[in-house]
Amino acid sequence: GGVLVLEVKGGRIRHFSFTGNWESDLAGQSDHPLNQLDQEWKGVLGQLQENADSGAVPHVARALCLPNEVILPEQTSWNGIPRAHLFSANDLATPAAFAAAWRRSFPEPDTEVRPKQTQHFLNALGSNSQPEKLREFTDHTEAMFREQIVSRYELLDVLAGNRQLLIEGGCGTGKTWLAIEQAVRYAESPNVANVANVGTASNGDNGITDDGSDVLFLCYNKALTIYVRELLGRRPLQRGTITVLSWEELADQVLADCEIPNSPPDPATASSESMRAYYEQEMPGLLMTCATEAALRFRLRLFDALVVDEAQDHDTRLPDTVGAPADTCGWWTLYTAMLNEGNAARMALFYDCPQRPPFRDHGAFDPQALAATLTQPAFVRLPAAVRYTRQIFDYLRSLQGEGTDDLIASFGSARMLPEGPPVETVHYTTDDASDAIRVLEALLKRWRDSGLCEPHDVLILHVRKDLAATPLGGCTRLLNLPLVETSAAEVESQSTGNSKPAIRHTTIHKAKGLDARGVVLVGLHPFEELNTASFRHTFFMGASRAKQLLGIVIAKQ
């Protein structure tokens, strides 16, 4: 073996024998392709020979790579170029075909490359594998993700004439960022009532001005709520207001405004049955009373527009035991009651039905039923994921089974995803309580030392409410950094710049809507061993929080 220099010709190239000239799909590519290959080969050889010790330079072969041309095995040449100097589409089709083409390129393919030669090659040509270069690469990838998401804002320009948007998109399609952008646009756009008042004034002499719109932005879980607040805090508004609330915060506010006593059970002491009874029956019943009884409805705070992220978690149908009127639409009856224009108000709802957990009734959120209650609904589908590397995307698509098939289908296509590191699976022994910590620290250290990711850019996900119940036990520090839960308070301290570097952890369920440059799943079984749709769904949702690096720490069998 040795070093192989490939000159790749991505377009179609042809040789016109009458003139001896070559033509290509690519502009300016009229030179003989072997001349171009020779220039590349000489450049690589020169770099290897510079300051090289005796025996440090491996054999350097060369070949022309034609990924769009099929050359039959029995052909000895192509347009006068010897077959030994060619890699064709069929040579790239399988690992075995590539290996055969590789051996064809070297006069002595079985010659082993010595460690001295490998090290010299890395020193001479491997500068891009140095930590600072890899960090620069992953930083640029983050910038690419942002650029791709921002480019989707053009979709909102196209849809600007639609008052009510139901936007569906799978994991990684940028729904949260689009929701934030739409909320800003709503806030800074004229309030219909204010514009009417301004129109009655004479040159504004009465002092009435348009102060923008008041927007209600609803999330489901607390961590996403604080995260959205942080992002919106970086977007100073020219006018208008945006109020970001989780559904629990909204419920507390509504019940307080209507002066209805609210005593939720204490999660630390209450049973799961009492918690479910309160959140699925008692609280919804009180809120429906606030939304439907005229004596209480007038107490509700009103908004001009509504934006909802992770809308699939906001039920359109409540249990029969709640006793809601037949014409209500679950939680959405309350939401529209809080809008100045009711079900005709401006709104943008972002959802992905497959992301609704299997333990919650999938039929309890129906976008069609919701649309039937609105005056001008328009459905939109986001076409593809934009926040993953190709390796993460391919891995997620491989997690097929009941509980994940719909999630994979909602991905859509993926175009021009950036490259990234492969997904890593590492193992710990269950008979040593500290081994999981040791293995996790080794993974984080490897990512840090290679320049791929700093430990404080990593989110560790597990399935237990109490970290002590995970393989990490009572661990409080990793690589001399605090291990802290990504609670609302912790996210808020990060957003204000008051937090010190730390490694974050939380449950997979609480991480919905969040993402991180690096994610490590701890305490889960291998995906292929999971035997329920709920377990597979949870595994997928955890893995889908990773943008560039994904590590899976599992027990040795």
N, C-alpha and C positions, 0 to 999 in steps of 0.2 A: 504494500500500500504506500501511501504518501499523501501529498497535497494535490488536489484536483482543482484547477482553475476552469470555471465554466463561463463562457460568454453567452448569455441568454438572449435569444431573438424572439420577442413576444409576438411580433406581427407575422404576417405571411411574407416570406422572401422567395424571389424567383431569380433564376440566372438566364439571361438572354444570350444564347451561344453565338448568335450572329454578330453581336458587337462585343461580347465578352463582359458586358456590364451586369450588375446586380441591381434589383429593385426591391423596395420594402414598403410595407404599410406605413412605416415610421419615417417622418420627414428627415431628410439629411443623411439617410443610411444607404448610400449608394456604393460604398467601398466594399471590396471583397470581404466577407465575414471572417475569413481566416486571418486577414491582415489585422482586423480589430481584435481577434482572439490573441494573436501574437503579441500585440501591444499590452494587453492585460497580463498575459503570461510573463512577459519580460519584466513588467512592473512588480509582480509578486516575487519572481525569482530574484530580482535586484534587492528588494527589501530583505529577503531571507539571507542573501549572500553578504550583505553589509554587516561588518563586525562579527562574522560567524567564526566560531572555533572549528577546528578540523572535525569532520564527521557530524556537524550539527545541522546541516541542511538536508532535509529528506528529499526524496525524489518528487519533482513537481511535474505533474502531467497536465494536459489541457484538452478541452473538448468544447465543441459548439453545441449549445442546448437549444433544441427546437421543439418547444412544448406543443406547438400546433401542427406538427408534421408527424405522420405515421410512416416509419421506414421498416419494411419487412425484414425479418431476420436474415433471409437469404441474400439480401442486397449487400454488395461489398462496397458500394459508394453511393453518394447522393449528390447530383450536380457536380460530379468530379471531386467531391470531398470524401476521403477514405472513411469507411464506417467506424474505424477505431477512434476517430476524432468527433463523433456525433453522439448526442443523447437526444432521442426522439420521444414523442408522446408515449409510445408504448413502453419505452425504457423507464418512464416515470410512473407507470400505471400501478405497479405493485412493488413491495420491498424486494422480492426475488428478482424481478426484472431490473431494478436499479442496481442490485448487487452484481448481476451479470454484466451490466454495462460498465460498472466501476472496474471490475476485473479486466474488462476488455481495454480499458484506458491505460493500464499499467503493464510494462514489460515483465515485471516480476511481482504479480499481485499478492503473492504469499509472503513477501518480505515484510518482516515486522518493523514498525516504526519504533525506534528506541526512545526511552524517556527523555534523553538529552535533546533529541530532535523535536519532541512534543513541546518541551519547555521553551526551546528556542523559537518555535513557531508562535507560541502564545506571547512571548516577549516581543516578537517583531510585528505581529499582525493582530494580536488580541487585545489591543488597548481598549476596544469598545466593551470588553468584558470586565474591565476594572470597576470597582465600586462606584467611583464618581460618575463614570459613563453610564452605568446601569441606572443610577439614581436620576441622572439627566433624562434617560430614556423613559422611565416610569413617570417622572414629572411631566414630560411632554405628552405622554399618554393621557394623563389626567386633563391636561389642557385640551387634547383632542376630544375627550368626552364632553367637556363643557361646550366646545365649539359645535359639536354635533347636536347637542340639546338646544343650544341657542338658535341653530339653524331651523329648528322645528317651530320657532316662534312665528315663522312665516305662515304656518298653518292657521294660527290665530288671526293673522291678517286676512286670509282667505275666508275665514268663518265669521268675520266681524259683523256681517249683516244678519247673523242668526242670534236670536235673543236667548235661546235655551239649548245648551250643548250637553249631550251625553257622550263622553269621549272614552272609548274602550281601548285598553292597551295592556299587553302582558308585562312580565317582569323586565325591568331595565329599559322600558320605552320612554322614560322621561316624564311620566305623568305628573309627579310632584312639582317638577320645575315648570311645566306648562301651567299647572294650577296656580302657582305663585305668580307667574307672568300675567295670567288672566285676571287674578285678583287685583294686581296693580293697575291694569288697564281699566277694570271696572271702577276702581276708586278714583282714578284721575279723569274719568269720563263724566260728562254732565249728568247731574241728577235731574230726572224728568220733571219733578215738582219744582225744583229751583229754576230750571230753564223756563218753565211756564211763567213763573213769577217775574223773572228777568225780562221776559218778552213783553210783559204788561207795563214795564217801566219806560220812562222817556229818557233815553240816553243814560240810563242808570242813575237818574237823579234821586230816586228814592233810597239809594244805598244798597239795594238788594243785589247780591252777587252769587255766582254759582261756586259753591265750595266743594264741588265734587260729590262723590257718592260714599255712603257707608256700606261696607262690605262685611258680611259674615263668612269666615273661612272655618269650616269644620273638618276635624280629623277624628280618628277613632282612638288610637292609643296615645298615651301621655308623651312618650319619647318623641314620636313624630310631631306632636303638637308643639313641643318646645323647639324642635329642630326647625319647623316652619317659621316659628316666631323669630328665631335667630336669623334665618335667611331673609325674611322680610325686614328685619331690623337693619340690614345692609342696603335696603332700597328706600331711601328717603322719598316720601311722596310729595309731589307738587301740590296736591290737594286731595281731599277725601280721607277716609279712615279705613283700616282693615282690622277687624277683631278676630283673633285666632282662638278657637276653643276646641277642646276635646268634647265628646258627647257627654261625658260625666260632668265636665265643667258647665256645659250648657244646661244640663238638667238641674244642677245645683243653683245656677243663676235664675232659671225660670221658676223653680219652686220658691226661691227666696223672694222674687218679684211678686209672686202671687200669694206670699205669706202663708205657704203651706209647709208645715213641719216636715223636715227631712232627716231621718235617722238611719243611714245605711249601716249594715252590720260591719263589725270590725273584722277585716280579713285575717287578722292574727288569731282570732278566737272563734269566729263563726264557722259553722259547718258549710260544706259545699252546697248542701241542699238549701240552707237559708240564704246563702249568697245568690244562688240561682233564682230562688223565689222572689227576692227583692229586685234584682236587675231585670228579670224577664217578665215579672207580673206586677209587683207593687209599684215600682218607679214608673214603668210605662203607663200604668193606669192613672197615676197622678198627673203625668204630663199630658195625656190625652184629655183629661178634665180641663187643664189649663188652656189647651189649644181649641177646645170645642165649646166651652161654656162662655157665653158673652160676658158674664159678670167677671170672669177672670181674664179673658183674652185681651181686654183693653189694657191690662197691666204689662203685657209683653213688650219688651224693647223691640223696635222695628228697624229693619235694614232695607237698603235699596237693591242689593244684589247678594247672591249666594254662590260660594265655591265650596265644593266638598271633595276631599281627597280620600282614596280608599272607600268610595261610596258603596262598594259591595258589602261592607260590614254594617251599613245602616239599613235596618230592616224596612221593607215595604209592607210587611204583614206581621201583625202581632198575634200572640196566642189568643185563642178564643176566651180563655179565662180572664184576660185583661178587661173584656167587656167594652171594647171600643166600638163606636158606631160603625155600621156596615160600610159607609161611604168613605171611611178614612183610609189612608195609605201609610200605615205604620208611623215610623218616626218622621216621615216626610210631611205628614199633616201638621206636625208642630213646626217644622222648618218653614213651610209656606205661610203659616200663620204669623211668622215673625218677619215677613216681607211686606213692604208697603203696597206692592202690587200683587200680593198673593201668588197664585199659580201662574200669573202672567209676567212675573218679575224676571229680570235677567239672572241667569244662573249657568254655571259650568260644573258638571259632575264627572269625575274621573273614576273609572272602575275597571275591575277585571274579575269577573265571576269565579274563575277557577282558583283565585287566591283566597276565597272564603274558606275557612278551615272546615274539614269534613265533620268535626263534631258539632258544627252549627248547621241548622237546616238550610240547605242551598235554595230551597224554594221560598225562603223568607225574604229574599231580595230578588225582585223581578223588574228589570229595567223597562220592559214593555208596559207593565202595570203602572210604573211610575210615569212613563211618558204619557199614558192615557189621562193622567190628571193634570197635565200641563197644556198650555195653549199653543206653543210653537216649538215643540221638541225637534231636535235634529241629531241623528246618530252619526258618530264619526269613529273610525277605526285607525289607530296608530299602527303603521305597517311593520315595524321592525325594532329590535333591541338596539340601543345605542351606547350602553354604558359598560359593556363587557369586552374583555380581550377575546380573541378567537378561541383560545384554550379554555377559558371559563365557559364560553357559550357552547362549545362542542361538548364539554363535560356535562353541562346541564341537560343538553339534548339527549345524552346517553342514559339519563336517569328515568327510564321508561317503565311504566307499570300503572296499575290502578291507583289513583290518587295523584298522579303526576302527568298523565297523558294529556289532559286538558290544559295544564300549565304549559307544556311543551308546545301544544298546538297554538296557544295564544302568543307565543314568541313571534310568529311570523317569520319572515326571511331575515337574513343578516348580511349586510353588504359592507365591505371595507372595514371590518373590525381589526383593530391593531393587534400586533403580536404580544405575547406575554409568556411568563413562566408556566410550566405544566403544573397541573394540580398534584399536590403531594399528599400521600397517605403514610403516616408513621404509626408505629405500634408501641404500646407499653405493656408491661407485665402486670397482671392483676394482683399477684401475691406480694407486691411491693407498693405501698401507698404513695411513696415519693417518686415512683418511676414515671407516672404520667406527667408530673411537674417537670422532671428532668428532660423528658422527651419534648415537651412543649417548649421549654426554654431553649433547647438545642435548635428547634425549628425557627423560633423567633431570632435567635442569635445568627443563624445562617442567613436569614433574610436581611438582617441588619448589616452584617459584615460584608455581604455581597453587594450592598447598595440598593437592594430591591425595595426595602420598606423599613421604616423606623418602627420600633415596637409600639410607640404611642399612636401609630396610624393603623393599628390592628384592632379588630373587634373579635372577641372570643364569645362564641355562642354555645349554649347548652340547653337542656330541656327541663332543668330542675329550678323551682322557685328559689331554693336555697343552694348557694354555691357549695356548701359543705356536703350536700348530697351528691355532688358530681365527683368524678375521679380526681379533681383538684383539691377536694376536701376543704380544709380550713386555710388554704393558701391566701396570703394577703399581698405578696410581692412576687414579681417575676422580673428577672434581670435587674434587680435593685430598683424597680419602678413599682409604685402602688398598683394593685389590682382593684379597680373600682367598678361598681355597678353603674351602667348607663341609665341612671334614673333621671327623672325630670330635673331634679336639683343639680345632678352632675352635668347634664347637658347644658343647663342654664349657666353654670359657673364657667364652662368652656366658652360659651357665647359671649360672656362679659370679659373674657381675658383674664379671669382671676384664678383659673385652675392651673396646677402644675402638671408637667407631662406625666401621664399615667396610661396604663393598659386597661382598656374597657372590656367589660363583660356584661352579658344580659341573656335572657332566655330568647329562644328563636321566636316565640310568639310576640314578645314585646318589641322585637327588632323589625317588625313589619313596617315598610316604608323607609327604613334606614339603609345605608350602604357604607362600605369602607374600602380603602385601597387593598387591605389584606383582611381576610376572615379565617378564623380557625374554629372548626366544629369539634367539640370535646364531649365524650361520653355517649356518642351514638354508635349503633351497630353499623356494620357495612351495609350499604344500600341494598345489595343483592340478597341480604339475609332478612330484610324487613318484610313482615308478612301481613301488614294491614295497610289500607289506603291512608289512614291517618298518620302512621309512622313515616311512610314514603313522602307524603305531602310535607310533613314537618322537616324532613331531611332536605328536600328540594328548596323549601323556602329559606332555610338557613344558608345553604350553599349559594342561593341566588343573591345574597347580600354582598358577595365579594365582587369587586370590580376587576382587580388585576391578579391577586394572589389568593389561593384557597388551599388551606391545609386541613387535613382530617386526622385527628388523633383518636385511634381506636385500640381496643384491647387485643392482645394476641390470643388466638383461639387455642 
